[in-house]
Amino acid sequence: MIFPFVWNLMPGPVWMRVLLIVVLVTAIVAALFQWVFPWVSVTFDIQDQNIEAGA
């Protein structure tokens, strides 16, 4: 798996590794919401969020 590889690659004690992972995940999520999701929404024109009710 990738997670043990990343965990062993990171420097420092366990508390520092956990803190670093939290910061990295937060930065990735922020980048997705700031740049990637808006770009996908505009590029693929997924602005319409209506759901049509069936009869």
PyMOL commands that place a pseudoatom at each C-alpha (Angstrom):
pseudoatom trace, name=CA, resn=MET, resi=1, chain=A, elem=C, hetatm=0, pos=[0.000, 0.000, 0.000]
pseudoatom trace, name=CA, resn=ILE, resi=2, chain=A, elem=C, hetatm=0, pos=[1.034, 3.605, -0.437]
pseudoatom trace, name=CA, resn=PHE, resi=3, chain=A, elem=C, hetatm=0, pos=[0.305, 4.766, 3.117]
pseudoatom trace, name=CA, resn=PRO, resi=4, chain=A, elem=C, hetatm=0, pos=[3.051, 2.707, 4.860]
pseudoatom trace, name=CA, resn=PHE, resi=5, chain=A, elem=C, hetatm=0, pos=[5.528, 3.937, 2.247]
pseudoatom trace, name=CA, resn=VAL, resi=6, chain=A, elem=C, hetatm=0, pos=[4.570, 7.573, 2.866]
pseudoatom trace, name=CA, resn=TRP, resi=7, chain=A, elem=C, hetatm=0, pos=[4.525, 7.046, 6.655]
pseudoatom trace, name=CA, resn=ASN, resi=8, chain=A, elem=C, hetatm=0, pos=[8.057, 5.588, 6.645]
pseudoatom trace, name=CA, resn=LEU, resi=9, chain=A, elem=C, hetatm=0, pos=[9.310, 8.301, 4.288]
pseudoatom trace, name=CA, resn=MET, resi=10, chain=A, elem=C, hetatm=0, pos=[8.223, 11.126, 6.602]
pseudoatom trace, name=CA, resn=PRO, resi=11, chain=A, elem=C, hetatm=0, pos=[10.734, 12.469, 9.138]
pseudoatom trace, name=CA, resn=GLY, resi=12, chain=A, elem=C, hetatm=0, pos=[10.286, 12.927, 12.872]
pseudoatom trace, name=CA, resn=PRO, resi=13, chain=A, elem=C, hetatm=0, pos=[8.394, 11.330, 15.707]
pseudoatom trace, name=CA, resn=VAL, resi=14, chain=A, elem=C, hetatm=0, pos=[4.830, 10.063, 15.454]
pseudoatom trace, name=CA, resn=TRP, resi=15, chain=A, elem=C, hetatm=0, pos=[3.185, 13.321, 16.603]
pseudoatom trace, name=CA, resn=MET, resi=16, chain=A, elem=C, hetatm=0, pos=[5.068, 15.273, 13.926]
pseudoatom trace, name=CA, resn=ARG, resi=17, chain=A, elem=C, hetatm=0, pos=[4.088, 12.777, 11.234]
pseudoatom trace, name=CA, resn=VAL, resi=18, chain=A, elem=C, hetatm=0, pos=[0.434, 13.023, 12.220]
pseudoatom trace, name=CA, resn=LEU, resi=19, chain=A, elem=C, hetatm=0, pos=[0.590, 16.822, 12.224]
pseudoatom trace, name=CA, resn=LEU, resi=20, chain=A, elem=C, hetatm=0, pos=[2.286, 16.824, 8.815]
pseudoatom trace, name=CA, resn=ILE, resi=21, chain=A, elem=C, hetatm=0, pos=[-0.347, 14.483, 7.363]
pseudoatom trace, name=CA, resn=VAL, resi=22, chain=A, elem=C, hetatm=0, pos=[-3.156, 16.676, 8.707]
pseudoatom trace, name=CA, resn=VAL, resi=23, chain=A, elem=C, hetatm=0, pos=[-1.548, 19.782, 7.193]
pseudoatom trace, name=CA, resn=LEU, resi=24, chain=A, elem=C, hetatm=0, pos=[-0.984, 18.052, 3.848]
pseudoatom trace, name=CA, resn=VAL, resi=25, chain=A, elem=C, hetatm=0, pos=[-4.537, 16.703, 3.640]
pseudoatom trace, name=CA, resn=THR, resi=26, chain=A, elem=C, hetatm=0, pos=[-5.931, 20.136, 4.562]
pseudoatom trace, name=CA, resn=ALA, resi=27, chain=A, elem=C, hetatm=0, pos=[-3.802, 21.790, 1.870]
pseudoatom trace, name=CA, resn=ILE, resi=28, chain=A, elem=C, hetatm=0, pos=[-4.910, 19.257, -0.753]
pseudoatom trace, name=CA, resn=VAL, resi=29, chain=A, elem=C, hetatm=0, pos=[-8.594, 19.695, 0.099]
pseudoatom trace, name=CA, resn=ALA, resi=30, chain=A, elem=C, hetatm=0, pos=[-8.223, 23.493, 0.061]
pseudoatom trace, name=CA, resn=ALA, resi=31, chain=A, elem=C, hetatm=0, pos=[-6.523, 23.368, -3.356]
pseudoatom trace, name=CA, resn=LEU, resi=32, chain=A, elem=C, hetatm=0, pos=[-9.294, 21.148, -4.705]
pseudoatom trace, name=CA, resn=PHE, resi=33, chain=A, elem=C, hetatm=0, pos=[-12.020, 23.529, -3.534]
pseudoatom trace, name=CA, resn=GLN, resi=34, chain=A, elem=C, hetatm=0, pos=[-10.105, 26.652, -4.587]
pseudoatom trace, name=CA, resn=TRP, resi=35, chain=A, elem=C, hetatm=0, pos=[-8.936, 25.684, -8.074]
pseudoatom trace, name=CA, resn=VAL, resi=36, chain=A, elem=C, hetatm=0, pos=[-9.822, 22.184, -9.267]
pseudoatom trace, name=CA, resn=PHE, resi=37, chain=A, elem=C, hetatm=0, pos=[-13.565, 21.968, -8.569]
pseudoatom trace, name=CA, resn=PRO, resi=38, chain=A, elem=C, hetatm=0, pos=[-14.369, 25.415, -10.034]
pseudoatom trace, name=CA, resn=TRP, resi=39, chain=A, elem=C, hetatm=0, pos=[-12.291, 24.604, -13.130]
pseudoatom trace, name=CA, resn=VAL, resi=40, chain=A, elem=C, hetatm=0, pos=[-14.123, 21.292, -13.612]
pseudoatom trace, name=CA, resn=SER, resi=41, chain=A, elem=C, hetatm=0, pos=[-17.482, 22.981, -13.107]
pseudoatom trace, name=CA, resn=VAL, resi=42, chain=A, elem=C, hetatm=0, pos=[-16.787, 25.630, -15.759]
pseudoatom trace, name=CA, resn=THR, resi=43, chain=A, elem=C, hetatm=0, pos=[-14.962, 23.357, -18.194]
pseudoatom trace, name=CA, resn=PHE, resi=44, chain=A, elem=C, hetatm=0, pos=[-17.561, 20.591, -18.242]
pseudoatom trace, name=CA, resn=ASP, resi=45, chain=A, elem=C, hetatm=0, pos=[-20.537, 22.951, -17.756]
pseudoatom trace, name=CA, resn=ILE, resi=46, chain=A, elem=C, hetatm=0, pos=[-22.104, 21.273, -14.736]
pseudoatom trace, name=CA, resn=GLN, resi=47, chain=A, elem=C, hetatm=0, pos=[-23.910, 24.358, -13.480]
pseudoatom trace, name=CA, resn=ASP, resi=48, chain=A, elem=C, hetatm=0, pos=[-27.426, 22.910, -13.738]
pseudoatom trace, name=CA, resn=GLN, resi=49, chain=A, elem=C, hetatm=0, pos=[-28.310, 21.232, -10.439]
pseudoatom trace, name=CA, resn=ASN, resi=50, chain=A, elem=C, hetatm=0, pos=[-32.007, 20.651, -11.036]
pseudoatom trace, name=CA, resn=ILE, resi=51, chain=A, elem=C, hetatm=0, pos=[-33.530, 17.232, -10.572]
pseudoatom trace, name=CA, resn=GLU, resi=52, chain=A, elem=C, hetatm=0, pos=[-36.569, 16.499, -12.652]
pseudoatom trace, name=CA, resn=ALA, resi=53, chain=A, elem=C, hetatm=0, pos=[-39.352, 14.682, -10.876]
pseudoatom trace, name=CA, resn=GLY, resi=54, chain=A, elem=C, hetatm=0, pos=[-40.719, 11.615, -12.597]
pseudoatom trace, name=CA, resn=ALA, resi=55, chain=A, elem=C, hetatm=0, pos=[-44.413, 11.209, -13.136]
for i in range(1, 55): cmd.bond("trace and resi %d" % i, "trace and resi %d" % (i + 1))
show_as sticks, trace
zoom trace
